[in-house]
Amino acid sequence: MQRFKDAYTAVEAVQPENPLFLFRPDALSKAAGFFLSQFPGTVLYAIKTNPEPYVLKALYAEGVRHFDVASLPEVVLARKLFGKDATLYFMHTVKSRQAIREAYHTHNVRHFSLDSEEELMKILQETDNAKDLCLYVRLAIPNNYAELSLTDKFGINAVDAVPLLKKVRWHAAKLGICFHVGSQCMHPDAYRIAIRMARKTIRAAGVSVDMLDVGGGFPSVYPGMTPPPLHTFFSAIQEEFAAMKSGMKGGDNIQLMCEPGRALVAESGAVVVRVELRKHEMLYINDGTYGSLFDAGMPHFVFPLRLLRTNGDVAPTMLPFSFFGPTCDTLDFMKGPFYLPEDTAEGDYIEIGQLGAYGRIFTTGFNGFAPEKKAVAIKEEPLMTVFGESHAPTMSGPLEIIAA
Ligand SMILES: *Cc1c(COP(=O)(O)O)cnc(C)c1O
C-alpha cells in the first residue's frame, strides 16, 4: 500500500477519479492497544465491520487473535489469513446448515451462538452431535441507549431463555451467554442492565455458565455524538461481571469476552470524495449511500469532514451542505448538515472521516458506480478520536481546512 504523510499529500499525488480510501495504521494500533490492554477479558474483532485484509492483518499484528464471524466467507477469510492462529466465533444466531457443517468440519470452528431450540438442533445435527461445542445463548435486551438497535432481529427473551439454557447446557462442552446492546451505544448502563439480566436468567435456569460475552456496541465519536469515555464502559462491565461471579457457584472460572467492531476500526478509515457539481447548498459527490456512505443516508450519521483543496485559497466562512451521491436514485441522499467552506465547488476533494467501520464494506456496484478498491496509508491523526491522551473524545477540528 502506498504511504503518504497526510491526506492532502495523498490527494495531490493520486488525483483520484474515484473515491479514495485512507487508512491510518497508527489510529488502528492505538484502538487495538487500548482494547487489548484495558478490556478485562478476551477481545474478539467483529470482522463484518471492516473485512479488508490490510485491516485484519494490522489487528493481528497488534495481538488480536479472536474473531467474531457471521458467515462462511468470513470464516474462510480469517482461516486463509491466520490459519490455526485465530480462534473463530460464529456469532450469527441464524446459520445455514451448510455454513454450520463446513465451519465445524472443515474450518475447525467450535464456538457458535444461537437464540432458538431449532438452531440448537441444526448445530447438533450438522456437527454429528459433537462433544466439543462452545454454545452461546443470545439474550434479547433493550437497545434503548444505542443509535442502531438490533434487538428486534436477534435474541431470546428472558423467560424463554430459561428452558433453552438448560437444554444447551446438556449438549454443550461449554455454555456461554451473550447479547448485543445495539451499535454505537451511548451509555455504559446499557451493559449493566444487560449483564444483570443475564445473571437473573442464568440463576432462574439453575445452570452454570463458562462464558459471558458482552458483544459489541462500543461507541466511536461523530459530530454531535460524543460518547462517555470508553473506560467508563469497561469499568461498568467489570463491576457487574465481578458481582455476577461472586454470586455464582464456580463463578471464578467464567470467562469474559467482548466483540467490538465500530470502536476498534472507525477512526482508522476515511474516504476522499470529489465534488462533481454544486447547486446552492447541495453538493453532488462521487460516493453515496450505495457506496461507502450508507450510514449518512437513512441512519442519518453525520461524519467529520474537511476540504482538501489542492490549489488556491479557501473561504473562511462555513456553510451547512447536504450531499447527493452519484447514482440515479433519489434515496442516494445525505442530509448532513456537512459543514464546509462556503466556496466549496466542483473539482474539490473532501475527506470524510470515521468511515473505517461500516463504510467501504457497504459498497454496491449499483448504477455502474463500483469504485476501485484503492486505499492508501497516511501518517496523520484521525479527524476525531476517542483514543486521545486522556482517552476522552477530542475533536481535532472537523471544520479544519487544509489549503495549499
Ligand atoms: C455487528 C456485531 C458486532 C459488532 O458491533 P459494533 O456495534 O460494531 O461494535 C458484534 N457482535 C455481533 C454478533 C454483531 O452482529
Ligand as a Chemical Component Dictionary entry (heavy atoms), coordinates in Angstrom:
data_LIG
# 
_chem_comp.id                   LIG 
_chem_comp.type                 NON-POLYMER 
_chem_comp.pdbx_formal_charge   0 
_chem_comp.three_letter_code    LIG 
# 
loop_
_chem_comp_atom.comp_id 
_chem_comp_atom.atom_id 
_chem_comp_atom.alt_atom_id 
_chem_comp_atom.type_symbol 
_chem_comp_atom.charge 
_chem_comp_atom.model_Cartn_x 
_chem_comp_atom.model_Cartn_y 
_chem_comp_atom.model_Cartn_z 
_chem_comp_atom.pdbx_ordinal 
LIG C1 C1 C 0 -22.133 -6.315  14.382 1  
LIG C2 C2 C 0 -21.814 -7.181  15.538 2  
LIG C3 C3 C 0 -20.791 -6.827  16.425 3  
LIG C4 C4 C 0 -20.030 -5.524  16.341 4  
LIG O1 O1 O 0 -20.865 -4.488  16.714 5  
LIG P1 P1 P 0 -20.335 -2.968  16.882 6  
LIG O2 O2 O 0 -21.555 -2.233  17.279 7  
LIG O3 O3 O 0 -19.788 -2.548  15.571 8  
LIG O4 O4 O 0 -19.285 -2.982  17.945 9  
LIG C5 C5 C 0 -20.500 -7.702  17.452 10 
LIG N1 N1 N 0 -21.179 -8.859  17.597 11 
LIG C6 C6 C 0 -22.171 -9.234  16.765 12 
LIG C7 C7 C 0 -22.861 -10.538 16.990 13 
LIG C8 C8 C 0 -22.520 -8.403  15.716 14 
LIG O5 O5 O 0 -23.517 -8.760  14.897 15 
# 
loop_
_chem_comp_bond.comp_id 
_chem_comp_bond.atom_id_1 
_chem_comp_bond.atom_id_2 
_chem_comp_bond.value_order 
_chem_comp_bond.pdbx_ordinal 
LIG C1 C2 SING 1  
LIG C2 C3 SING 2  
LIG C2 C8 DOUB 3  
LIG C3 C4 SING 4  
LIG C3 C5 DOUB 5  
LIG C4 O1 SING 6  
LIG O1 P1 SING 7  
LIG P1 O2 DOUB 8  
LIG P1 O3 SING 9  
LIG P1 O4 SING 10 
LIG C5 N1 SING 11 
LIG N1 C6 DOUB 12 
LIG C6 C7 SING 13 
LIG C6 C8 SING 14 
LIG C8 O5 SING 15 
# 
